[in-house]
Amino acid sequence: MIIADSQFYIYGASHYGQALTAYLVGAGLRPRAILDRAPKAAQYFGVPCLPFPEHNFETHYPVIVTILGYSGVESSLHEAGFSEVIDTLSAFELFPPALKLLNECGVLWMQAPRSKQVDETQCQALLHLLSDNKSRNTFQSIVSHRLNPSRAHYPLPEQYEMYFPEDILQLYQYDELRVLDVGAFDGDTFAGFFQRYPEALKGYTALEASAKNIQKFLARLDSMGIAQPNLVSIHRLAVGLPEGQKLKVEENASATIVSVVEPHEQVEPDCLVDSVNLGNMMAEVQCNVLKMDIEGADYDALCQGANYIREYTPTLALSLYHKPEDLWRIPLLIESYAPGRYHYYVRQEGHWLLETQFYAVPKDMLKQQ
């Protein structure tokens, strides 16, 4: 595709849309506008951000899509009259330098220079521990994309419900399932367990720092006809942070961030949350499955759970994408707790190398049942 200065549009004003705009403007190719369903800024790099589809656009110009994981984007552009729509993966191939800008945008695993996004020695150590070819291939794609971002290295996400891969043998296969869900969000993972293991599921303990998410979880339980706390116990607590200190909760559309309240900082009571030691909570509920996704406190929380993991080797479903080093240091931490006692798997369950999940399945499942 050939584009000319001011004779094309970009669709999507988020991180990749911004990175692509920055690259193209620097190359002397300024988009006419950045289109977005709900633009959060009036302009970026001098390019106006306009709400789609409210404006009248010159649809004979091409539009480059910078969004993945949302169905209907391209069809909505065609319906608006655009005849030439370039999808996001094609944009990766056409403008590879923009991916390098994206990889250092400061979001989650992209918050460090590329030189700090991979520890090749540690990654090689982990690669040899992974238990199947899919894990090894996925892990190598992630590492390669961090080092040299390109369409060829970009791992497409799996097409199943998150946390429920169908190709990992014995995952969650307990006679009695006792799940500790840390970062339970609105109960979506609980619903997945309840749908798949209604007879085996004997206890589900959910920790969530967001009061709004807890209300959504309770509404979900009500809609499912499940009486809490007969099966489910929900607690507004945080892990992986110092106990005994005031903690504040900051909520946005995609994440809940918990941090220590600074001296003299004024925080509304509704925004305060208590912290609990993960190891103590695991012991209290005697979980045999730990699922955790807590926006960057994951490693510190797992340090609290060291003794329980060593003794009981519960099945683990953990996130590896919040911090650059989580990709290798979390799996290697688990191996240091229980050397040779787990099968390890890596799956890519979201776009943009987000939702990278790590599964540790005890090699001796019978002992755990």
Helices and strands as residue ranges (DSSP letters): E 9-11, H 15-26, E 34-36, E 43-44, E 47-51, E 63-65, H 73-79, E 85-86, H 88-94, H 96-102, G 108-110, G 114-116, H 120-127, H 133-147, E 177-182, H 188-196, E 201-207, H 211-224, E 232-235, E 237-238, E 247-251, E 256-260, G 269-271, E 272-275, H 278-285, E 289-292, H 298-304, H 306-312, E 315-319, H 326-337, E 342-348, G 351-353, E 356-362, H 365-368
